[in-house]
């Protein structure tokens, strides 16, 4: 069996954990079975996002973050290949695109942040970002689903949102509330849509109108700019990095 600790260290991955099939709810299993019906484990891993990236202009910041996500996807595919060599079918979960529209919100093929919470790597803040035990809210995530029966890591997160409301107050479009984040209202979504049609696109997304068309439009964008990071940078966990 691949030594995950050694593999991730050699590939400059900062944190990882494993979820077993048996620990998932029936609904969670159903979602993962859509990707790989015979799965036994989910491997979740991440790499720290340097804080200095957020001092760059939006275009440069987006480029750096996109490069980081691309590196995670390369590592995920590499691990899939090693597991396949051992006879275990595996599927890489993309770090970002493609996304799907479900219940009026944009969601990934797998919710990586929820998977990370399930794996004991952290908890969710009011801004719905992962608060990593080691890297605060600056951990980019990726994952893979595999038939390999990998023993889960018995991790328990010690991080917790303080509910200080700074992310809620800092959002320029009011997309964050105590109930979570309205991803369709978020600037990082609306910025990708021509301003003249934004109200129509928001309405369509919320009501599931032409959902497949909207998903195709988003997933085929050549470039996505992360126009706003306020909810990350104002968070008390933004600068946090602890040695465990």
C-alpha positions, 0 to 999 in steps of 0.5 A, spaced: 500 500 500 502 507 498 505 510 504 500 516 504 505 520 509 511 519 505 507 520 498 504 527 501 511 529 504 515 528 497 509 532 493 509 538 498 502 537 501 501 540 508 496 536 511 491 530 509 486 525 512 482 519 510 475 518 511 472 510 511 466 508 507 463 506 514 463 513 517 459 516 512 451 517 512 447 514 507 446 520 503 453 522 503 455 515 500 450 516 495 453 522 493 460 519 493 457 512 489 455 517 483 463 518 482 465 511 484 460 506 486 465 501 489 469 506 493 471 504 500 475 510 502 476 518 501 483 521 501 482 529 503 489 533 502 491 540 502 496 545 501 497 552 505 495 558 501 501 563 503 498 569 506 502 574 501 498 572 495 492 576 498 496 582 498 496 582 490 492 585 485 485 581 484 488 578 477 495 576 480 492 573 486 487 569 482 493 566 478 497 564 484 491 561 487 489 557 480 496 555 480 496 552 487 489 548 485 492 546 479 498 543 483 493 539 487 490 536 482 496 534 479 498 530 486 491 527 486 491 524 479 498 522 481 496 518 487 490 515 483 495 512 478 499 509 484 493 506 487 491 503 480 497 500 479 496 496 486 489 494 483 485 499 486 480 503 482 480 511 484 477 517 481 480 524 483 475 529 485 477 536 482 479 542 487 475 547 483 471 546 476 467 543 475 461 545 479 454 544 479 448 548 481 444 544 487 438 547 491 440 554 488 447 554 490 453 552 487 457 546 489 463 542 487 462 535 485 464 533 492 464 538 498 471 538 499 471 543 505 465 538 508 470 532 507 475 535 510 471 536 516 469 529 516 476 527 516 477 531 522 482 536 519 478 542 521 471 546 522 467 550 518 466 558 520 460 562 519 463 564 512 463 556 510 470 556 509 474 551 512 478 553 519 484 548 519 487 546 525 494 548 523 493 553 517 487 557 519 482 558 513 488 558 508 488 551 506 487 549 499 483 542 498 483 536 494 481 529 494 480 522 491 475 517 492 478 510 492 477 502 492 483 501 497 481 500 504 485 505 507 485 505 515 482 512 517 486 517 521 482 518 528 483 525 528 479 530 532 479 537 530 480 543 535 478 549 531 472 552 532 469 559 529 468 564 534 462 567 531 465 574 531 461 576 525 467 580 521 466 576 515 458 577 515 460 585 516 465 585 511 461 582 505 460 587 500 454 584 497 451 581 503 452 574 501 454 572 508 449 571 514 448 567 520 445 561 516 451 561 511 453 563 504 449 565 498 454 563 493 450 566 487 450 573 490 457 572 492 462 577 488 466 571 486 460 568 482 457 575 479 463 577 477 464 572 472 457 574 469 456 580 464 453 586 469 447 587 464 444 579 465 446 578 472 439 579 475 437 574 470 442 569 471 441 569 479 434 568 478 435 562 473 440 559 478 436 560 484 430 557 481 433 551 477 432 554 470 436 552 465 441 549 470 445 545 465 446 551 461 448 555 467 453 549 469 456 549 462 457 556 462 461 556 468 465 550 467 467 552 460 470 559 463 477 560 460 479 564 466 475 565 473 478 571 477 477 571 485 475 578 485 473 578 493 477 575 499 474 579 504 471 574 508 478 570 508 482 576 510 478 579 516 477 572 519 481 571 526 484 565 523 487 568 517 494 569 520 493 563 524 499 557 523 500 552 529 505 547 530 501 541 532 
